[in-house]
Amino acid sequence: MKLELRGITKRFGSLVANDHIDLTVEPGEIHCLLGENGAGKSTLMNVLYGLYQADEGQILLGDEVQHFSGPGDAMAAGIGMVHQHFMLIPVFTVAENVMLGHEDTTFGGRLDLAGAREKVREISSRFGFDVDPDALIDDLPVGVQQRVEIIKALSRDAKVLVFDEPTAVLTPQETDELMAIMRQLKQTGTSIVFITHKLREVREVADRITVIRLGKVVGEASPTETNEELASLMVGRAVDLTVDKGPAHPGKAALVVDHLSVVDSRNQIVVNNVSFTVHEGEILAIAGVQGNGQTELVEAIMGLQHKVRGGIELNGHSIRGSVRKTLDAGVGFIPEDRTEDGLVGEFTISENLMLDRYHKPPFVRMGTLQLGYLDEFAREKITEFDIRAQGIGTHVARLSGGNQQKVVLARELSRDLSLFVAAQPTRGLDVGSVEFVHTRIIQTRDAGIPVIVVSTELDEVVALADRIAVMYRGTIVGIVPGDTPREVLGLMMAGEIPRSAESAA
Amino acid sequence: MSVATPTQTATTTGLERAAVRNWKPPIGLGVFAVIALLLFTVGSRSGVTMFRLSTTSDLIQLPEVAADVAVVTIIVTIVLFGIAALSAWRAYRAAPTPLWLTSVFAALFLVAFLSWAAAGATIPVPGLLVGAVGLSAPLIFGALGGVISERVGVVNVAIEGQLLAGAFASAVVASITQSLVAGLIAAVVAGVLVSFVLATFSIRYVVDQVIVGVVLNVLVIGLTSFLFSKVLSPNSAVLNSPPRFQRLPIPLLGEIPIIGPVLFRQTIIIYIMYVAIAVVWFALFKTKWGLRLRAVGEHPQAADTVGINVNRTRFWNVSLAGAIAGLGGAYFTLGSVGAFNKEMTAGAGFIALAAVIFGRWDPIRATLAALLFGFASNLQSVLSIVGSPVPSQFMLMLPYLVTIFAVAGLVGHVRAPAASGKAYVKS
């Protein structure tokens, strides 16, 4: 079915998230919506899906004007959505999730679970999915969960399918499989809107590309254009996609992690017998799909996990077990969720800059904050790290993601470090901030500090790493040199050990 | 690297689990075994305790069982230590202590304690249990309301208020109309009204649910106490003398030894309770209504994206929860006491809330938890009648002690409905 958006405008207060956006998706077309984080892609799709009401503009399906007052209307009209954050209920089975919202019942109001199972099986077999209708969502890997989302949309006969950043949680192999599914859907006449900021995927699968920036359509592009052309269209200026990085000069071994295991609150072994070493002046990247133990590994190093076994030594001293000990040993840390773990949103920039130094001079003397010193320090850091804010008294919750991350970076890098751990340091940042963060990480390495970068983005791993450790289901599959081909890394992220990788550790 | 066939990882689930030694059960059992040892040696009593198993009106008369206190307490103490040791051995092997073992432990402890406390007297077992069911009834109604409310995502601290409002309204209306049915309906309406306030403030105005609940309890206590002393007391003949439900024995079932008198020679309101437990369980887990209700309480956004109106679902189900809790209130006035009294629910709503948690948000388990709490309350009154050596003040603490131990220690790691207590606001 043909989908047409005409002049869609959506405002949140004074912010114009979508400014007169026009978009046409033909039947059997894969239409990519390309834009940076915060460009307004998700807002547009939420308008299409009835979650938001547009302030101006029209939605047309097969040349008929539609009025959606909620997602129910959009679904009834034939729009399906595969959400970035899966809209699945973790404690329900696949069949229950698929039937939710349009349940069939049998005698006595009983749920027709048999029918729902049958439907899941039927759609699964049509697309060659291997999905057990009775499996609990919580027990399924994310790749399969995404298929459940697709099944959910197809079970309602969706004619237009929206994929909102679908590859963020997938391995490269799973991404390829998803692309194949999208092509298959396209052949059956389904219109597909594919939202992403990953240029590689766009060029591989798109029939047409619409680029939006700051809430406006800034142009159409063809999939044959180069990455640089697409990126500059997306960002609005020429972008250098490669990171400027000289060769590493590794020194002595600094961090030694020895047979480390972490058990979570459900007694699952989330980090399983992991050993590695990080040398001074090198970047060890920990690659892997989200949820394979990277988070817990980093938390264990920072002393944030309780059930830990094994050794963590920094320059010959154990730093296991206490956050205080870890920080005093000079470990700098960028947590993966900066708003949750990295900053206090209702504190000012200057307060956030001293969060982990509250107990020592020069910030505190005789139990009182040295506000004069703090102000001076904050001003200095705002200039040094190019934090765009009204002043040092601005609450960090008001800053953009990029500037928030710069505050975290400024705090952590302004201490004397003996180890720097950056978890997902550029997640959700705009291209400009990504460049800045990457440059600072490499400068830190060049200053002779051992660096660990955890990232789920293969591009970032390849750009920064001197060596790469790939994690899969809690174990390190292998540690390979930084110039390892992506294909090999992709296989490792799915748990396979390529022969070439075995010796490099 | 071509496009692969559907991924091989599709069937792999979960991670390897670590064998973790959980020392909580053996420690808990050990502590109780030591308590038994101290109680039965330091405070040793002699004599014979009679357990009466039948009531005088029973068709089949079971003989009374005699227990020699010294023999029973010694044997039980030894077995208790044995069970604790077994539990410790299993913990060392990283195996859990099975529930039946804990149950056997608890039952043995109870038998020994009863014989010890009532040394020389007779314990009427059916009476003990009938009283337990009676005291549990409001807890069970309250817990069912709590389960529904929390499953849909609204923490219901106002169960106490709903019970009290139900008790008050049913007493007044039943007195005026002299109709028990009218009284029951009034209780339902009163419970729903309290729920309306809870639902409106927590859902429409996004006020913290716990705070609204607490305030509502205080409001209902204040309001009913005021009306009781200013209106009901001076006119108690007209306004506070409701009729009471009579016992309605069920033929055959009522003649089963022990179970019959306990479960099937009850008032109609208890029979309504049985039906309510079954219906709530079935509806919650087997029907469209239940699926949607649970979806809203687990992941409201997901429910919203499939076209379920989250806040409407919450509003009406919180109201339903109030209706059920209101019925529990009617049991106080029309089922047991026969008149309304100031603050007569005396914290039953909070115990019901504990039963919800102890019962892991499941109607059947919550019912069992409520029965346990009811039993503890009744044990206290029975023991004070037979004249136990334990001070009555201490016995009065028993139900609450059981509650704390149950909720804190035995529940273990439980998962509340994920979105319970969180208002749903579309971003």
Interface residues (C-beta under 8 A of the other chain):
Chain A: Y49 L51 G70 P71 G72 D73 M75 A76 M81 H83 F86 M87 L88 I89 P90 V91 F92 E96 M99 L100 G101 H102 E103 T105 G109 R110 L111 G128 F129 D130 V131 D132 A135 D139 L140 P141 G143 V144 K152 Q173 E174 D176 E177 M179 A180 S261 V263 S265 R266 N267 Q268 I269 V270 N272 K307 R473 G474 E487 G490 A494 G495
Chain B: M1 V3 A4 T5 P6 T7 T9 A10 T11 T12 T13 G14 L15 E16 R17 A18 V20 A283 K286 T287 K288 W289 L291 R292 R294 A295 E298 H299 Q301 A302 A303 D304 T305 V306 G307 I308 N309 H413 R415 A418 K426
